Amino acid sequence: MSNHWKQQGIPHKGWQLQDVIDVREDGQTEWETNYETCMMCGNEKIRYVHVVYHREINEEYRVGCVCAEKMTNDYVNPKLREKELRNRTNRRINWTKKPWKVNKNGNFYLKFEEHLLLIYRDKKTQKFKAKIGETFGAKSFDTVERAKVAVFNGIEYFKNKGQW
């Protein structure tokens, strides 16, 4: 991939930060991750992709943190947004290590911040499903570990919506 910093016609400033994405999926290992390459400098193995756009360019650029800072002329928010994603990842890793109890029906449960969390096996599909408080999840999971990650994501969702 070429270095767009040296290419004429590509603006170096005036970009807006649209999003920051962690390309590593839940539960995915480092060697399974499909890292991206910075569209501005060509640096490889970008895990936290900063999506930026410019009114003069018809496509979003997916870049690393340093290029996002330079392009947006913002040396606070790109790093802050990436830090938030890193912290979320660490919280999720710690979450999966929590010891859940097993009730007499073989269901996994955990009381967390005054909420009862439940992972149970669906009788029809034999896959795992989750319940957070009084809310039943719609998805099914092949493993308890994936269901635990889904519970974590559900809690994060409820917290972001102010419903926790």
N, CA and C atoms as a LAMMPS dump frame, in Angstrom:
ITEM: TIMESTEP
0
ITEM: NUMBER OF ATOMS
492
ITEM: BOX BOUNDS ff ff ff
-5.0000000000000000e+02 5.0000000000000000e+02
-5.0000000000000000e+02 5.0000000000000000e+02
-5.0000000000000000e+02 5.0000000000000000e+02
ITEM: ATOMS id mol type element x y z
1 1 1 N 0.849 -1.178 0
2 1 2 C 0 0 0
3 1 3 C 0.89 1.236 0
4 2 1 N 0.478 2.254 -0.735
5 2 2 C 1.292 3.453 -0.859
6 2 3 C 1.123 4.375 0.34
7 3 1 N 2.025 5.323 0.435
8 3 2 C 1.991 6.307 1.499
9 3 3 C 1.251 7.541 0.985
10 4 1 N 0.015 7.748 1.45
11 4 2 C -0.803 8.87 0.978
12 4 3 C -0.327 10.212 1.534
13 5 1 N 0.54 10.179 2.532
14 5 2 C 1.08 11.445 3.034
15 5 3 C 1.899 12.135 1.95
16 6 1 N 2.466 11.359 1.028
17 6 2 C 3.313 11.917 -0.032
18 6 3 C 2.558 12.094 -1.347
19 7 1 N 1.287 11.68 -1.377
20 7 2 C 0.506 11.714 -2.607
21 7 3 C -0.256 13.037 -2.718
22 8 1 N -0.142 13.683 -3.869
23 8 2 C -0.875 14.923 -4.084
24 8 3 C -2.359 14.627 -4.279
25 9 1 N -3.202 15.57 -3.876
26 9 2 C -4.637 15.424 -4.038
27 9 3 C -5.321 14.798 -2.828
28 10 1 N -4.562 14.305 -1.881
29 10 2 C -5.115 13.751 -0.638
30 10 3 C -4.899 14.787 0.461
31 11 1 N -5.977 15.349 1.005
32 11 2 C -5.807 16.356 2.063
33 11 3 C -5.149 15.76 3.309
34 12 1 N -4.296 16.546 3.923
35 12 2 C -3.616 16.113 5.14
36 12 3 C -4.338 16.581 6.395
37 13 1 N -5.156 17.574 6.282
38 13 2 C -5.885 18.132 7.429
39 13 3 C -7.366 18.241 7.069
40 14 1 N -8.18 18.538 8.091
41 14 2 C -9.603 18.761 7.854
42 14 3 C -10.451 17.504 7.887
43 15 1 N -9.892 16.384 8.33
44 15 2 C -10.627 15.139 8.431
45 15 3 C -11.421 15.134 9.731
46 16 1 N -12.491 14.356 9.758
47 16 2 C -13.325 14.219 10.953
48 16 3 C -13.292 12.762 11.401
49 17 1 N -13.141 12.559 12.716
50 17 2 C -13.166 11.213 13.266
51 17 3 C -14.613 10.756 13.354
52 18 1 N -14.912 9.646 12.699
53 18 2 C -16.262 9.125 12.673
54 18 3 C -16.46 8 13.685
55 19 1 N -15.459 7.103 13.793
56 19 2 C -15.605 5.952 14.677
57 19 3 C -14.235 5.353 14.942
58 20 1 N -14.146 4.551 15.982
59 20 2 C -12.958 3.744 16.263
60 20 3 C -13.449 2.323 16.479
61 21 1 N -12.828 1.379 15.788
62 21 2 C -13.29 -0.004 15.771
63 21 3 C -12.159 -0.926 16.201
64 22 1 N -12.49 -1.893 17.045
65 22 2 C -11.569 -2.969 17.396
66 22 3 C -11.85 -4.109 16.429
67 23 1 N -10.878 -4.443 15.566
68 23 2 C -11.129 -5.48 14.559
69 23 3 C -11.028 -6.896 15.132
70 24 1 N -10.546 -7.02 16.372
71 24 2 C -10.508 -8.35 16.992
72 24 3 C -11.878 -8.647 17.56
73 25 1 N -12.466 -9.735 17.118
74 25 2 C -13.793 -10.122 17.565
75 25 3 C -13.727 -10.734 18.957
76 26 1 N -14.853 -10.752 19.65
77 26 2 C -14.92 -11.33 20.981
78 26 3 C -14.395 -12.753 20.977
79 27 1 N -13.455 -13.019 21.863
80 27 2 C -12.923 -14.359 22.007
81 27 3 C -11.88 -14.748 20.98
82 28 1 N -11.572 -13.88 20.056
83 28 2 C -10.631 -14.191 18.99
84 28 3 C -9.195 -14.021 19.499
85 29 1 N -8.306 -14.902 19.064
86 29 2 C -6.911 -14.809 19.467
87 29 3 C -6.159 -13.846 18.553
88 30 1 N -4.96 -13.492 18.976
89 30 2 C -4.141 -12.553 18.21
90 30 3 C -3.87 -13.059 16.802
91 31 1 N -3.548 -14.341 16.667
92 31 2 C -3.205 -14.869 15.347
93 31 3 C -4.43 -15.131 14.474
94 32 1 N -5.626 -15.096 15.042
95 32 2 C -6.851 -15.233 14.251
96 32 3 C -7.375 -13.882 13.756
97 33 1 N -6.838 -12.805 14.307
98 33 2 C -7.33 -11.464 14.009
99 33 3 C -6.931 -11.04 12.606
100 34 1 N -7.886 -10.485 11.87
101 34 2 C -7.608 -9.912 10.556
102 34 3 C -7.293 -8.43 10.735
103 35 1 N -6.026 -8.14 10.99
104 35 2 C -5.611 -6.76 11.19
105 35 3 C -5.767 -5.988 9.891
106 36 1 N -5.855 -4.674 10.018
107 36 2 C -5.963 -3.831 8.834
108 36 3 C -4.674 -3.053 8.623
109 37 1 N -4.568 -2.463 7.456
110 37 2 C -3.431 -1.619 7.104
111 37 3 C -3.907 -0.179 7.04
112 38 1 N -3.139 0.726 7.625
113 38 2 C -3.503 2.15 7.614
114 38 3 C -3.555 2.646 6.17
115 39 1 N -4.691 3.231 5.803
116 39 2 C -4.879 3.712 4.433
117 39 3 C -4.091 4.989 4.156
118 40 1 N -3.548 5.611 5.183
119 40 2 C -2.806 6.852 4.969
120 40 3 C -1.3 6.603 4.872
121 41 1 N -0.749 5.858 5.822
122 41 2 C 0.706 5.669 5.834
123 41 3 C 1.146 4.278 5.403
124 42 1 N 0.202 3.326 5.348
125 42 2 C 0.547 1.969 4.941
126 42 3 C 1.03 1.081 6.071
127 43 1 N 1.015 1.589 7.299
128 43 2 C 1.435 0.771 8.436
129 43 3 C 0.512 -0.441 8.56
130 44 1 N 1.108 -1.581 8.749
131 44 2 C 0.34 -2.82 8.831
132 44 3 C 0.021 -3.174 10.278
133 45 1 N -0.886 -4.12 10.427
134 45 2 C -1.272 -4.696 11.713
135 45 3 C -1.922 -3.659 12.636
136 46 1 N -2.925 -2.953 12.097
137 46 2 C -3.711 -2.01 12.883
138 46 3 C -4.883 -2.778 13.493
139 47 1 N -4.947 -2.802 14.805
140 47 2 C -6.059 -3.466 15.484
141 47 3 C -7.193 -2.485 15.761
142 48 1 N -6.852 -1.305 16.249
143 48 2 C -7.858 -0.281 16.553
144 48 3 C -7.892 0.68 15.367
145 49 1 N -8.919 0.53 14.551
146 49 2 C -9.033 1.272 13.302
147 49 3 C -9.847 2.544 13.542
148 50 1 N -9.265 3.67 13.18
149 50 2 C -9.938 4.968 13.288
150 50 3 C -10.527 5.285 11.923
151 51 1 N -11.83 5.432 11.872
152 51 2 C -12.522 5.715 10.617
153 51 3 C -12.687 7.233 10.529
154 52 1 N -12.085 7.819 9.485
155 52 2 C -12.137 9.265 9.293
156 52 3 C -12.713 9.577 7.916
157 53 1 N -13.271 10.765 7.799
158 53 2 C -13.79 11.183 6.496
159 53 3 C -13.457 12.653 6.264
160 54 1 N -13.47 13.017 4.984
161 54 2 C -13.169 14.389 4.568
162 54 3 C -14.184 14.775 3.501
163 55 1 N -14.663 15.976 3.569
164 55 2 C -15.72 16.403 2.639
165 55 3 C -15.262 16.409 1.173
166 56 1 N -13.965 16.439 0.923
167 56 2 C -13.458 16.454 -0.453
168 56 3 C -13.145 15.053 -0.996
169 57 1 N -13.241 14.047 -0.139
170 57 2 C -12.915 12.67 -0.537
171 57 3 C -14.183 11.835 -0.439
172 58 1 N -14.431 10.991 -1.435
173 58 2 C -15.665 10.215 -1.486
174 58 3 C -15.606 8.891 -0.743
175 59 1 N -14.579 8.653 0.041
176 59 2 C -14.5 7.404 0.793
177 59 3 C -13.969 7.668 2.202
178 60 1 N -14.351 6.774 3.084
179 60 2 C -13.812 6.826 4.433
180 60 3 C -12.401 6.255 4.391
181 61 1 N -11.557 6.782 5.221
182 61 2 C -10.224 6.222 5.379
183 61 3 C -10.18 5.501 6.714
184 62 1 N -9.562 4.338 6.703
185 62 2 C -9.406 3.526 7.909
186 62 3 C -7.923 3.59 8.257
187 63 1 N -7.627 4.261 9.367
188 63 2 C -6.242 4.596 9.677
189 63 3 C -5.914 4.253 11.127
190 64 1 N -4.633 4.303 11.442
191 64 2 C -4.171 4.111 12.808
192 64 3 C -4.321 5.385 13.617
193 65 1 N -4.053 5.285 14.906
194 65 2 C -4.266 6.401 15.826
195 65 3 C -3.403 7.611 15.486
196 66 1 N -2.129 7.407 15.193
197 66 2 C -1.225 8.525 14.921
198 66 3 C -1.675 9.287 13.675
199 67 1 N -2.035 8.565 12.627
200 67 2 C -2.518 9.234 11.412
201 67 3 C -3.846 9.938 11.678
202 68 1 N -4.725 9.328 12.463
203 68 2 C -6.007 9.969 12.796
204 68 3 C -5.77 11.28 13.532
205 69 1 N -4.817 11.29 14.453
206 69 2 C -4.512 12.53 15.184
207 69 3 C -4.039 13.619 14.236
208 70 1 N -3.127 13.276 13.348
209 70 2 C -2.587 14.261 12.395
210 70 3 C -3.665 14.746 11.431
211 71 1 N -4.46 13.805 10.911
212 71 2 C -5.46 14.151 9.895
213 71 3 C -6.578 15.024 10.462
214 72 1 N -6.97 14.766 11.716
215 72 2 C -8.056 15.529 12.343
216 72 3 C -7.534 16.747 13.107
217 73 1 N -6.201 16.816 13.25
218 73 2 C -5.568 17.854 14.066
219 73 3 C -6.144 17.833 15.492
220 74 1 N -6.458 16.63 15.951
221 74 2 C -7.017 16.408 17.286
222 74 3 C -6.118 15.378 17.968
223 75 1 N -5.384 15.831 18.962
224 75 2 C -4.419 14.961 19.63
225 75 3 C -4.952 14.447 20.969
226 76 1 N -6.279 14.497 21.139
227 76 2 C -6.9 14.021 22.364
228 76 3 C -7.903 12.903 22.063
229 77 1 N -8.897 13.184 21.242
230 77 2 C -10.018 12.258 21.06
231 77 3 C -9.679 10.921 20.389
232 78 1 N -8.871 10.883 19.336
233 78 2 C -8.557 9.557 18.78
234 78 3 C -7.916 8.629 19.818
235 79 1 N -6.971 9.155 20.578
236 79 2 C -6.306 8.353 21.613
237 79 3 C -7.285 7.978 22.723
238 80 1 N -8.157 8.917 23.097
239 80 2 C -9.145 8.663 24.141
240 80 3 C -10.136 7.578 23.718
241 81 1 N -10.619 7.662 22.486
242 81 2 C -11.568 6.653 21.99
243 81 3 C -10.906 5.272 21.912
244 82 1 N -9.642 5.239 21.496
245 82 2 C -8.936 3.958 21.445
246 82 3 C -8.726 3.411 22.86
247 83 1 N -8.414 4.283 23.792
248 83 2 C -8.225 3.866 25.185
249 83 3 C -9.521 3.269 25.744
250 84 1 N -10.665 3.875 25.415
251 84 2 C -11.956 3.341 25.857
252 84 3 C -12.183 1.927 25.334
253 85 1 N -11.812 1.687 24.076
254 85 2 C -11.957 0.341 23.507
255 85 3 C -11.011 -0.649 24.184
256 86 1 N -9.783 -0.216 24.437
257 86 2 C -8.822 -1.089 25.13
258 86 3 C -9.332 -1.444 26.525
259 87 1 N -9.876 -0.453 27.239
260 87 2 C -10.42 -0.699 28.576
261 87 3 C -11.593 -1.67 28.517
262 88 1 N -12.453 -1.501 27.524
263 88 2 C -13.592 -2.412 27.362
264 88 3 C -13.107 -3.839 27.132
265 89 1 N -12.076 -3.985 26.311
266 89 2 C -11.509 -5.306 26.06
267 89 3 C -10.995 -5.931 27.35
268 90 1 N -10.296 -5.148 28.153
269 90 2 C -9.783 -5.662 29.423
270 90 3 C -10.916 -6.031 30.376
271 91 1 N -11.972 -5.209 30.401
272 91 2 C -13.127 -5.538 31.239
273 91 3 C -13.766 -6.842 30.781
274 92 1 N -13.884 -7.038 29.466
275 92 2 C -14.476 -8.261 28.924
276 92 3 C -13.619 -9.48 29.277
277 93 1 N -12.316 -9.364 29.177
278 93 2 C -11.428 -10.476 29.523
279 93 3 C -11.593 -10.829 30.999
280 94 1 N -11.61 -9.82 31.857
281 94 2 C -11.8 -10.059 33.288
282 94 3 C -13.178 -10.66 33.565
283 95 1 N -14.166 -10.216 32.814
284 95 2 C -15.532 -10.714 32.984
285 95 3 C -15.598 -12.223 32.743
286 96 1 N -14.928 -12.676 31.687
287 96 2 C -14.999 -14.1 31.341
288 96 3 C -14.318 -14.974 32.392
289 97 1 N -13.51 -14.38 33.252
290 97 2 C -12.826 -15.139 34.309
291 97 3 C -13.643 -15.22 35.597
292 98 1 N -14.772 -14.501 35.655
293 98 2 C -15.6 -14.531 36.866
294 98 3 C -16.146 -15.94 37.094
295 99 1 N -16.134 -16.373 38.357
296 99 2 C -16.683 -17.704 38.653
297 99 3 C -18.211 -17.661 38.756
298 100 1 N -18.874 -18.377 37.883
299 100 2 C -20.322 -18.499 37.91
300 100 3 C -20.68 -19.732 38.728
301 101 1 N -21.815 -19.709 39.359
302 101 2 C -22.305 -20.869 40.114
303 101 3 C -23.239 -21.673 39.22
304 102 1 N -23.469 -22.921 39.61
305 102 2 C -24.377 -23.782 38.858
306 102 3 C -25.508 -24.184 39.798
307 103 1 N -26.764 -23.96 39.354
308 103 2 C -27.911 -24.322 40.192
309 103 3 C -28.293 -25.794 39.99
310 104 1 N -29.318 -26.244 40.685
311 104 2 C -29.717 -27.662 40.633
312 104 3 C -30.19 -28.094 39.249
313 105 1 N -30.596 -27.13 38.403
314 105 2 C -31.03 -27.448 37.034
315 105 3 C -29.87 -27.465 36.042
316 106 1 N -28.668 -27.174 36.539
317 106 2 C -27.507 -27.146 35.655
318 106 3 C -27.303 -25.824 34.947
319 107 1 N -28.045 -24.806 35.351
320 107 2 C -27.91 -23.476 34.76
321 107 3 C -26.815 -22.697 35.476
322 108 1 N -26.116 -21.878 34.73
323 108 2 C -25.078 -21.021 35.298
324 108 3 C -25.72 -19.711 35.723
325 109 1 N -25.343 -19.223 36.903
326 109 2 C -25.904 -17.957 37.358
327 109 3 C -24.858 -17.159 38.112
328 110 1 N -25.097 -15.846 38.14
329 110 2 C -24.2 -14.919 38.809
330 110 3 C -25.01 -13.705 39.216
331 111 1 N -24.826 -13.261 40.447
332 111 2 C -25.446 -12.012 40.871
333 111 3 C -24.39 -10.93 40.702
334 112 1 N -24.733 -9.922 39.921
335 112 2 C -23.779 -8.869 39.59
336 112 3 C -24.466 -7.514 39.719
337 113 1 N -23.953 -6.683 40.61
338 113 2 C -24.512 -5.351 40.837
339 113 3 C -26.026 -5.413 41.033
340 114 1 N -26.451 -6.297 41.895
341 114 2 C -27.868 -6.473 42.257
342 114 3 C -28.743 -7.043 41.143
343 115 1 N -28.132 -7.526 40.07
344 115 2 C -28.881 -8.138 38.969
345 115 3 C -28.538 -9.619 38.902
346 116 1 N -29.542 -10.432 38.651
347 116 2 C -29.318 -11.858 38.481
348 116 3 C -29.089 -12.154 37.003
349 117 1 N -27.99 -12.815 36.723
350 117 2 C -27.623 -13.188 35.366
351 117 3 C -27.729 -14.706 35.259
352 118 1 N -28.256 -15.184 34.146
353 118 2 C -28.499 -16.612 33.987
354 118 3 C -28.093 -17.055 32.588
355 119 1 N -27.411 -18.191 32.532
356 119 2 C -27.11 -18.852 31.261
357 119 3 C -27.684 -20.253 31.365
358 120 1 N -28.526 -20.584 30.41
359 120 2 C -29.217 -21.871 30.457
360 120 3 C -29.181 -22.529 29.087
361 121 1 N -29.427 -23.831 29.077
362 121 2 C -29.431 -24.578 27.819
363 121 3 C -30.852 -24.653 27.293
364 122 1 N -31.024 -24.261 26.03
365 122 2 C -32.323 -24.339 25.374
366 122 3 C -32.667 -25.812 25.141
367 123 1 N -33.845 -26.215 25.548
368 123 2 C -34.225 -27.635 25.464
369 123 3 C -34.353 -28.123 24.02
370 124 1 N -34.763 -27.26 23.114
371 124 2 C -34.947 -27.668 21.715
372 124 3 C -33.609 -27.766 20.976
373 125 1 N -32.816 -26.724 21.088
374 125 2 C -31.589 -26.65 20.294
375 125 3 C -30.352 -27.154 21.034
376 126 1 N -30.455 -27.272 22.358
377 126 2 C -29.318 -27.647 23.212
378 126 3 C -28.206 -26.599 23.193
379 127 1 N -28.511 -25.415 22.684
380 127 2 C -27.541 -24.313 22.71
381 127 3 C -27.79 -23.486 23.959
382 128 1 N -26.835 -22.633 24.277
383 128 2 C -26.938 -21.806 25.473
384 128 3 C -27.603 -20.479 25.156
385 129 1 N -28.428 -20.016 26.097
386 129 2 C -29.106 -18.727 25.994
387 129 3 C -28.857 -17.97 27.29
388 130 1 N -29.148 -16.692 27.28
389 130 2 C -28.852 -15.863 28.446
390 130 3 C -30.055 -15.026 28.856
391 131 1 N -30.046 -14.695 30.126
392 131 2 C -31.069 -13.826 30.691
393 131 3 C -30.364 -12.836 31.62
394 132 1 N -30.66 -11.558 31.415
395 132 2 C -30.113 -10.498 32.263
396 132 3 C -31.281 -9.87 32.996
397 133 1 N -31.312 -10.069 34.307
398 133 2 C -32.459 -9.582 35.073
399 133 3 C -33.717 -10.261 34.572
400 134 1 N -34.658 -9.473 34.103
401 134 2 C -35.915 -10.016 33.563
402 134 3 C -35.907 -10.103 32.035
403 135 1 N -34.784 -9.767 31.41
404 135 2 C -34.703 -9.716 29.96
405 135 3 C -34.049 -10.973 29.401
406 136 1 N -34.783 -11.72 28.589
407 136 2 C -34.259 -12.903 27.922
408 136 3 C -33.569 -12.487 26.628
409 137 1 N -32.394 -13.036 26.387
410 137 2 C -31.689 -12.768 25.139
411 137 3 C -32.286 -13.581 23.999
412 138 1 N -32.194 -13.072 22.795
413 138 2 C -32.775 -13.747 21.629
414 138 3 C -31.795 -14.706 20.961
415 139 1 N -30.512 -14.519 21.18
416 139 2 C -29.506 -15.318 20.483
417 139 3 C -29.161 -16.587 21.253
418 140 1 N -28.648 -17.566 20.507
419 140 2 C -28.176 -18.829 21.079
420 140 3 C -26.681 -18.947 20.824
421 141 1 N -26.01 -19.698 21.713
422 141 2 C -24.557 -19.806 21.632
423 141 3 C -24.128 -21.259 21.776
424 142 1 N -23.066 -21.614 21.069
425 142 2 C -22.558 -22.984 21.107
426 142 3 C -21.862 -23.309 22.42
427 143 1 N -21.291 -22.302 23.078
428 143 2 C -20.546 -22.554 24.312
429 143 3 C -21 -21.593 25.415
430 144 1 N -20.742 -22.003 26.633
431 144 2 C -21.021 -21.147 27.792
432 144 3 C -20.156 -19.896 27.72
433 145 1 N -18.916 -20.042 27.273
434 145 2 C -18.003 -18.902 27.197
435 145 3 C -18.55 -17.817 26.271
436 146 1 N -19.092 -18.221 25.134
437 146 2 C -19.671 -17.237 24.211
438 146 3 C -20.92 -16.593 24.813
439 147 1 N -21.677 -17.361 25.562
440 147 2 C -22.854 -16.807 26.24
441 147 3 C -22.433 -15.8 27.303
442 148 1 N -21.337 -16.075 28.003
443 148 2 C -20.829 -15.131 29.015
444 148 3 C -20.419 -13.808 28.365
445 149 1 N -19.773 -13.887 27.21
446 149 2 C -19.388 -12.671 26.482
447 149 3 C -20.644 -11.907 26.053
448 150 1 N -21.675 -12.631 25.641
449 150 2 C -22.933 -11.988 25.252
450 150 3 C -23.577 -11.285 26.447
451 151 1 N -23.493 -11.891 27.616
452 151 2 C -24.02 -11.244 28.827
453 151 3 C -23.239 -9.961 29.097
454 152 1 N -21.922 -10.031 28.976
455 152 2 C -21.095 -8.823 29.144
456 152 3 C -21.543 -7.729 28.173
457 153 1 N -21.709 -8.095 26.903
458 153 2 C -22.141 -7.119 25.901
459 153 3 C -23.525 -6.566 26.223
460 154 1 N -24.411 -7.416 26.736
461 154 2 C -25.746 -6.965 27.121
462 154 3 C -25.695 -5.963 28.269
463 155 1 N -24.863 -6.247 29.253
464 155 2 C -24.715 -5.318 30.379
465 155 3 C -24.171 -3.98 29.88
466 156 1 N -23.164 -4.02 29.011
467 156 2 C -22.611 -2.788 28.443
468 156 3 C -23.695 -2.009 27.688
469 157 1 N -24.514 -2.721 26.949
470 157 2 C -25.608 -2.096 26.203
471 157 3 C -26.577 -1.391 27.17
472 158 1 N -26.994 -2.114 28.199
473 158 2 C -27.928 -1.533 29.172
474 158 3 C -27.308 -0.333 29.89
475 159 1 N -26.032 -0.421 30.215
476 159 2 C -25.366 0.706 30.883
477 159 3 C -25.305 1.915 29.975
478 160 1 N -24.99 1.714 28.694
479 160 2 C -24.916 2.829 27.741
480 160 3 C -26.279 3.478 27.531
481 161 1 N -27.34 2.703 27.643
482 161 2 C -28.701 3.231 27.476
483 161 3 C -29.251 3.817 28.788
484 162 1 N -28.466 3.717 29.874
485 162 2 C -28.925 4.219 31.164
486 162 3 C -29.996 3.355 31.783
487 163 1 N -30.036 2.071 31.395
488 163 2 C -31.08 1.164 31.882
489 163 3 C -30.508 0.139 32.859
490 164 1 N -29.347 0.364 33.405
491 164 2 C -28.73 -0.607 34.303
492 164 3 C -28.938 -0.22 35.715
